[in-house]
C-alpha cells in the first residue's frame, strides 16, 4: 500500500511547493484537487498539463489521482434538472478524466457533496439524474483509462449515497468496470451502522472498494482521534488491498504541513 497526500491539506502552498513538501515528508504521491492548477482546470492546455506533470516528476512525486472534482469551475451539478448545467457538468467530468490520465493519475474521487444535492421536491428525479451522471462518468473514465470512484459521504453532507452498500447498488446498476467505490473513515464513521473494520471485511473481497481515505471521525488526521488505524490497516491487508491510502484530514492543527507529517508518521507506524 502507498500513502498519498490530499492536496487540500496543504492548500496554502503552490503546486510546486506541494510536490516538494510531499516528497520531503515521505509521501508516495499527491492526490490533487484540480483547482490547484486552475480555476478552469478542464480548459488547461496540453502545454500547461505537461508543465504540471514535469513539476511533479522533477520533485519525484507522482500525481496518484484527482479529487474535489466539482469545485471548479463554478456552477456544476450532477442532480440539476437544468439541461445547460448538466451539459456543462458532463463536459467538465470528461475533460477531468483526460486531465487525470495526462498527469499520470489512475483514479478520480467523486465526493463533492454540495454538487450532488437532493431537492426534497424532486427526490426521485435528482437521484435518477445523479445515477445517470455517474454512468456517463464511468464511460468517460473508461475512455481515459482511469477509474471513477463514487464516494459515499456522511448524511450531514448529503442525502445522496451515504454508505458503501448504497454506492455498490448504483455501481451494480451501471455495470461498468471503470466505476467503483471507496471508503472515507470520517464519512463512514457517521454513515455506516457497522464498524469501519466490519465494512472493510464485508466489501474488500468483492473488489468494489478501490480507494481509501484516512481521517478520523473527529475530522482530524490519523492518530489525532479514536479511530484505531492499526485495526484498519490490518483489515486492509486481510482484504488483500494493495491500493492507495489518501491522507485527508479536514481539521489541520497547528497547520497543514505539520498535520500531514504527523499523520504519515502514525500510518507508517502501523503499516
C-alpha positions as a Markdown table, in Angstrom:
| # | Residue | x | y | z |
|---|---|---|---|---|
| 1 | Unk | 0.0 | 0.0 | 0.0 |
| 2 | Unk | 1.2 | 3.5 | -0.9 |
| 3 | Unk | 0.3 | 6.7 | 1.0 |
| 4 | Unk | -0.7 | 9.8 | -0.9 |
| 5 | Unk | -1.3 | 13.3 | 0.4 |
| 6 | Unk | -4.6 | 15.0 | -0.5 |
| 7 | Unk | -3.5 | 18.4 | -1.7 |
| 8 | Unk | -6.2 | 20.5 | 0.1 |
| 9 | Unk | -4.4 | 19.6 | 3.4 |
| 10 | Unk | -1.5 | 21.9 | 2.3 |
| 11 | Unk | -3.6 | 24.2 | 0.1 |
| 12 | Unk | -1.7 | 27.3 | 1.3 |
| 13 | Unk | 1.3 | 26.1 | -0.8 |
| 14 | Unk | 1.5 | 26.5 | -4.5 |
| 15 | Unk | 1.7 | 23.4 | -6.7 |
| 16 | Unk | 5.5 | 23.1 | -6.8 |
| 17 | Unk | 5.8 | 23.6 | -3.1 |
| 18 | Unk | 3.1 | 20.9 | -2.5 |
| 19 | Unk | 5.1 | 18.5 | -4.6 |
| 20 | Unk | 8.3 | 19.4 | -2.8 |
| 21 | Unk | 6.7 | 19.1 | 0.7 |
| 22 | Unk | 5.0 | 15.7 | -0.1 |
| 23 | Unk | 8.3 | 14.3 | -1.3 |
| 24 | Unk | 10.2 | 15.7 | 1.7 |
| 25 | Unk | 7.7 | 14.4 | 4.2 |
| 26 | Unk | 7.9 | 10.9 | 2.8 |
| 27 | Unk | 4.6 | 10.6 | 0.9 |
| 28 | Unk | 4.4 | 8.3 | -2.1 |
| 29 | Unk | 2.3 | 10.7 | -4.1 |
| 30 | Unk | -0.1 | 13.6 | -4.3 |
| 31 | Unk | -3.9 | 13.3 | -4.7 |
| 32 | Unk | -4.7 | 16.6 | -6.5 |
| 33 | Unk | -7.7 | 18.9 | -6.4 |
| 34 | Unk | -7.8 | 20.2 | -10.0 |
| 35 | Unk | -8.5 | 23.8 | -8.9 |
| 36 | Unk | -4.9 | 23.7 | -7.5 |
| 37 | Unk | -3.8 | 24.1 | -11.2 |
| 38 | Unk | -6.5 | 26.5 | -12.4 |
| 39 | Unk | -10.0 | 27.9 | -11.7 |
| 40 | Unk | -10.9 | 26.2 | -15.0 |
| 41 | Unk | -8.9 | 23.0 | -14.9 |
| 42 | Unk | -10.9 | 21.4 | -17.6 |
| 43 | Unk | -9.6 | 24.1 | -20.0 |
| 44 | Unk | -5.9 | 23.6 | -19.3 |
| 45 | Unk | -3.8 | 23.4 | -22.4 |
| 46 | Unk | -1.7 | 20.4 | -23.3 |
| 47 | Unk | 1.4 | 22.6 | -22.6 |
| 48 | Unk | 0.2 | 23.6 | -19.1 |
| 49 | Unk | -0.6 | 20.0 | -18.3 |
| 50 | Unk | 2.8 | 18.9 | -19.4 |
| 51 | Unk | 4.4 | 21.6 | -17.3 |
| 52 | Unk | 2.5 | 20.5 | -14.2 |
| 53 | Unk | 3.5 | 16.9 | -14.8 |
| 54 | Unk | 7.1 | 17.9 | -15.2 |
| 55 | Unk | 7.0 | 19.8 | -11.9 |
| 56 | Unk | 5.7 | 16.7 | -10.1 |
| 57 | Unk | 8.2 | 14.4 | -11.9 |
| 58 | Unk | 11.1 | 16.8 | -11.1 |
| 59 | Unk | 10.2 | 16.6 | -7.4 |
| 60 | Unk | 9.9 | 12.8 | -7.6 |
| 61 | Unk | 6.2 | 12.8 | -6.5 |
| 62 | Unk | 3.6 | 11.1 | -8.7 |
| 63 | Unk | 0.1 | 12.5 | -9.1 |
| 64 | Unk | -1.9 | 9.4 | -8.0 |
| 65 | Unk | -5.3 | 10.8 | -8.8 |
| 66 | Unk | -7.8 | 13.7 | -8.7 |
| 67 | Unk | -10.4 | 14.6 | -6.1 |
| 68 | Unk | -12.6 | 17.6 | -5.2 |
| 69 | Unk | -13.7 | 17.2 | -8.8 |
| 70 | Unk | -16.7 | 19.6 | -8.9 |
| 71 | Unk | -15.2 | 22.5 | -7.0 |
| 72 | Unk | -14.1 | 24.3 | -10.1 |
| 73 | Unk | -15.4 | 25.8 | -12.3 |
| 74 | Unk | -18.4 | 27.2 | -10.5 |
| 75 | Unk | -22.0 | 26.2 | -11.2 |
| 76 | Unk | -21.7 | 22.4 | -11.7 |
| 77 | Unk | -24.3 | 19.8 | -10.5 |
| 78 | Unk | -24.9 | 16.2 | -11.2 |
| 79 | Unk | -28.5 | 16.3 | -9.9 |
| 80 | Unk | -29.7 | 19.6 | -11.5 |
| 81 | Unk | -32.6 | 19.4 | -13.9 |
| 82 | Unk | -31.3 | 22.3 | -15.9 |
| 83 | Unk | -30.1 | 21.0 | -19.3 |
| 84 | Unk | -27.3 | 23.6 | -19.7 |
| 85 | Unk | -25.9 | 22.9 | -16.3 |
| 86 | Unk | -25.9 | 19.1 | -17.0 |
| 87 | Unk | -24.2 | 19.5 | -20.3 |
| 88 | Unk | -21.5 | 21.7 | -18.8 |
| 89 | Unk | -21.0 | 19.3 | -15.9 |
| 90 | Unk | -20.7 | 16.3 | -18.2 |
| 91 | Unk | -18.1 | 18.2 | -20.3 |
| 92 | Unk | -16.1 | 19.0 | -17.2 |
| 93 | Unk | -16.2 | 15.4 | -16.0 |
| 94 | Unk | -15.0 | 14.1 | -19.3 |
| 95 | Unk | -12.1 | 16.6 | -19.5 |
| 96 | Unk | -11.1 | 16.0 | -15.9 |
| 97 | Unk | -10.8 | 12.3 | -16.7 |
| 98 | Unk | -8.5 | 13.2 | -19.5 |
| 99 | Unk | -6.5 | 15.5 | -17.3 |
| 100 | Unk | -6.1 | 12.8 | -14.7 |
| 101 | Unk | -4.7 | 10.4 | -17.3 |
| 102 | Unk | -2.4 | 13.1 | -18.7 |
| 103 | Unk | -1.0 | 13.8 | -15.3 |
| 104 | Unk | -0.3 | 10.1 | -14.7 |
| 105 | Unk | -3.1 | 9.6 | -12.3 |
| 106 | Unk | -5.2 | 6.4 | -12.1 |
| 107 | Unk | -8.4 | 7.4 | -10.2 |
| 108 | Unk | -11.0 | 10.1 | -9.8 |
| 109 | Unk | -12.7 | 10.6 | -6.4 |
| 110 | Unk | -16.2 | 12.0 | -6.7 |
| 111 | Unk | -17.3 | 13.4 | -3.4 |
| 112 | Unk | -18.3 | 17.0 | -3.9 |
| 113 | Unk | -21.4 | 16.9 | -1.6 |
| 114 | Unk | -22.6 | 20.4 | -2.5 |
| 115 | Unk | -22.8 | 19.5 | -6.2 |
| 116 | Unk | -25.0 | 16.4 | -5.7 |
| 117 | Unk | -27.8 | 18.0 | -3.6 |
| 118 | Unk | -31.2 | 16.3 | -3.5 |
| 119 | Unk | -34.1 | 18.7 | -3.9 |
| 120 | Unk | -36.8 | 17.4 | -1.4 |
| 121 | Unk | -39.4 | 18.4 | -4.0 |
| 122 | Unk | -37.8 | 16.2 | -6.7 |
| 123 | Unk | -36.0 | 13.4 | -4.8 |
| 124 | Unk | -36.6 | 10.7 | -7.4 |
| 125 | Unk | -35.6 | 13.0 | -10.3 |
| 126 | Unk | -32.4 | 14.1 | -8.6 |
| 127 | Unk | -31.4 | 10.6 | -7.8 |
| 128 | Unk | -32.1 | 9.4 | -11.3 |
| 129 | Unk | -30.1 | 12.3 | -12.8 |
| 130 | Unk | -27.2 | 11.6 | -10.4 |
| 131 | Unk | -27.0 | 8.0 | -11.3 |
| 132 | Unk | -27.1 | 9.0 | -15.0 |
| 133 | Unk | -24.2 | 11.3 | -14.3 |
| 134 | Unk | -22.2 | 8.5 | -12.7 |
| 135 | Unk | -22.9 | 6.3 | -15.7 |
| 136 | Unk | -21.6 | 9.0 | -18.0 |
| 137 | Unk | -18.6 | 9.5 | -15.8 |
| 138 | Unk | -17.8 | 5.7 | -15.9 |
| 139 | Unk | -17.8 | 5.9 | -19.7 |
| 140 | Unk | -15.5 | 9.0 | -19.7 |
| 141 | Unk | -13.2 | 7.3 | -17.2 |
| 142 | Unk | -13.0 | 4.0 | -19.3 |
| 143 | Unk | -12.1 | 6.1 | -22.3 |
| 144 | Unk | -9.3 | 7.8 | -20.5 |
| 145 | Unk | -8.0 | 4.6 | -18.8 |
| 146 | Unk | -8.8 | 5.7 | -15.2 |
| 147 | Unk | -11.2 | 4.5 | -12.5 |
| 148 | Unk | -14.0 | 6.7 | -11.4 |
| 149 | Unk | -14.8 | 6.4 | -7.7 |
| 150 | Unk | -18.2 | 7.1 | -6.2 |
| 151 | Unk | -17.5 | 8.3 | -2.7 |
| 152 | Unk | -20.2 | 7.6 | 0.0 |
| 153 | Unk | -20.5 | 10.7 | 2.1 |
| 154 | Unk | -21.8 | 11.2 | 5.6 |
| 155 | Unk | -25.5 | 12.2 | 5.9 |
| 156 | Unk | -24.6 | 15.6 | 7.4 |
| 157 | Unk | -23.2 | 16.5 | 4.0 |
| 158 | Unk | -25.6 | 14.9 | 1.5 |
| 159 | Unk | -28.7 | 12.7 | 1.2 |
| 160 | Unk | -27.4 | 11.0 | -1.9 |
| 161 | Unk | -25.3 | 7.9 | -1.4 |
| 162 | Unk | -24.1 | 7.6 | 2.2 |
| 163 | Unk | -22.9 | 4.0 | 2.6 |
| 164 | Unk | -20.8 | 1.6 | 0.7 |
| 165 | Unk | -23.8 | -0.6 | 0.2 |
| 166 | Unk | -25.7 | 2.3 | -1.4 |
| 167 | Unk | -22.7 | 3.1 | -3.7 |
| 168 | Unk | -22.4 | -0.6 | -4.7 |
| 169 | Unk | -26.1 | -0.7 | -5.6 |
| 170 | Unk | -25.5 | 2.2 | -8.0 |
| 171 | Unk | -22.3 | 0.7 | -9.4 |
| 172 | Unk | -24.0 | -2.7 | -10.0 |
| 173 | Unk | -26.9 | -1.0 | -11.8 |
| 174 | Unk | -24.5 | 0.8 | -14.1 |
| 175 | Unk | -22.3 | -2.3 | -14.6 |
| 176 | Unk | -19.1 | -0.5 | -15.9 |
| 177 | Unk | -15.8 | -1.8 | -14.5 |
| 178 | Unk | -14.4 | 1.7 | -14.6 |
| 179 | Unk | -16.8 | 2.7 | -11.8 |
| 180 | Unk | -16.0 | 1.6 | -8.3 |
| 181 | Unk | -16.4 | 3.0 | -4.7 |
| 182 | Unk | -14.1 | 3.8 | -1.8 |
| 183 | Unk | -14.2 | 4.3 | 1.9 |
| 184 | Unk | -13.6 | 7.5 | 3.8 |
| 185 | Unk | -13.1 | 6.9 | 7.5 |
| 186 | Unk | -14.7 | 10.2 | 8.6 |
| 187 | Unk | -17.9 | 9.7 | 6.5 |
| 188 | Unk | -18.2 | 6.0 | 7.2 |
| 189 | Unk | -17.9 | 6.6 | 10.9 |
| 190 | Unk | -21.1 | 8.7 | 10.7 |
| 191 | Unk | -23.0 | 6.8 | 7.9 |
| 192 | Unk | -22.3 | 3.1 | 8.5 |
| 193 | Unk | -24.1 | 1.1 | 11.1 |
| 194 | Unk | -21.2 | -1.4 | 11.3 |
| 195 | Unk | -17.7 | -0.6 | 12.4 |
| 196 | Unk | -15.1 | 0.5 | 9.8 |
| 197 | Unk | -13.3 | -2.8 | 10.2 |
| 198 | Unk | -16.6 | -4.7 | 9.6 |
| 199 | Unk | -17.3 | -2.6 | 6.5 |
| 200 | Unk | -13.9 | -3.3 | 5.1 |
| 201 | Unk | -14.2 | -7.0 | 5.8 |
| 202 | Unk | -17.6 | -7.1 | 4.1 |
| 203 | Unk | -16.7 | -5.2 | 0.9 |
| 204 | Unk | -13.0 | -5.5 | 0.2 |
| 205 | Unk | -13.3 | -9.2 | -1.0 |
| 206 | Unk | -15.9 | -8.0 | -3.6 |
| 207 | Unk | -13.4 | -5.8 | -5.4 |
| 208 | Unk | -15.8 | -2.9 | -5.3 |
| 209 | Unk | -13.6 | -0.7 | -2.9 |
| 210 | Unk | -10.7 | 0.7 | -4.9 |
| 211 | Unk | -9.5 | 3.5 | -2.8 |
| 212 | Unk | -9.3 | 4.6 | 0.9 |
| 213 | Unk | -9.2 | 8.0 | 2.7 |
| 214 | Unk | -7.6 | 8.0 | 6.1 |
| 215 | Unk | -9.0 | 10.5 | 8.5 |
| 216 | Unk | -10.6 | 10.4 | 11.9 |
| 217 | Unk | -14.3 | 10.5 | 12.9 |
| 218 | Unk | -13.5 | 13.8 | 14.6 |
| 219 | Unk | -12.4 | 15.3 | 11.1 |
| 220 | Unk | -8.8 | 15.3 | 12.1 |
| 221 | Unk | -5.8 | 13.2 | 10.9 |
| 222 | Unk | -4.9 | 9.6 | 11.6 |
| 223 | Unk | -3.6 | 9.5 | 15.1 |
| 224 | Unk | -5.4 | 12.6 | 16.2 |
| 225 | Unk | -8.6 | 10.8 | 17.4 |
| 226 | Unk | -10.1 | 7.5 | 18.4 |
| 227 | Unk | -10.1 | 5.6 | 15.1 |
| 228 | Unk | -7.8 | 2.6 | 15.5 |
| 229 | Unk | -5.7 | 2.7 | 12.4 |
| 230 | Unk | -3.7 | -0.4 | 13.4 |
| 231 | Unk | -7.0 | -2.3 | 13.1 |
| 232 | Unk | -7.9 | -0.5 | 9.9 |
| 233 | Unk | -4.6 | -1.4 | 8.3 |
| 234 | Unk | -4.9 | -5.0 | 9.4 |
| 235 | Unk | -8.3 | -5.1 | 7.8 |
| 236 | Unk | -7.0 | -3.7 | 4.5 |
| 237 | Unk | -4.2 | -6.3 | 4.5 |
| 238 | Unk | -6.7 | -9.0 | 5.4 |
| 239 | Unk | -8.8 | -8.0 | 2.4 |
| 240 | Unk | -5.9 | -8.0 | 0.0 |
| 241 | Unk | -5.9 | -4.3 | -0.5 |
| 242 | Unk | -2.8 | -3.1 | -2.4 |
| 243 | Unk | -4.1 | 0.3 | -3.5 |
| 244 | Unk | -3.5 | 3.8 | -2.2 |
| 245 | Unk | -4.3 | 5.4 | 1.1 |
| 246 | Unk | -5.1 | 9.1 | 0.8 |
| 247 | Unk | -4.5 | 11.2 | 3.9 |
| 248 | Unk | -7.4 | 13.7 | 4.1 |
| 249 | Unk | -7.9 | 15.4 | 7.4 |
| 250 | Unk | -10.4 | 18.3 | 7.5 |
| 251 | Unk | -9.1 | 20.0 | 10.6 |
| 252 | Unk | -5.3 | 20.6 | 10.5 |
| 253 | Unk | -3.6 | 21.9 | 13.6 |
| 254 | Unk | -1.4 | 23.7 | 14.0 |
| 255 | Unk | -1.2 | 23.8 | 10.2 |
| 256 | Unk | -1.5 | 21.6 | 7.1 |
| 257 | Unk | 2.2 | 20.6 | 6.8 |
| 258 | Unk | 2.6 | 19.7 | 10.5 |
| 259 | Unk | -0.6 | 17.7 | 10.4 |
| 260 | Unk | 0.3 | 15.9 | 7.2 |
| 261 | Unk | 3.8 | 15.0 | 8.7 |
| 262 | Unk | 2.3 | 13.7 | 11.9 |
| 263 | Unk | -0.4 | 11.7 | 10.1 |
| 264 | Unk | 2.1 | 9.9 | 7.9 |
| 265 | Unk | 4.3 | 9.0 | 10.8 |
| 266 | Unk | 1.3 | 7.5 | 12.5 |
| 267 | Unk | 0.3 | 5.5 | 9.5 |
| 268 | Unk | 3.8 | 4.2 | 8.8 |
| 269 | Unk | 4.0 | 3.1 | 12.4 |
| 270 | Unk | 1.0 | 0.7 | 12.0 |
| 271 | Unk | 1.6 | -0.5 | 8.4 |
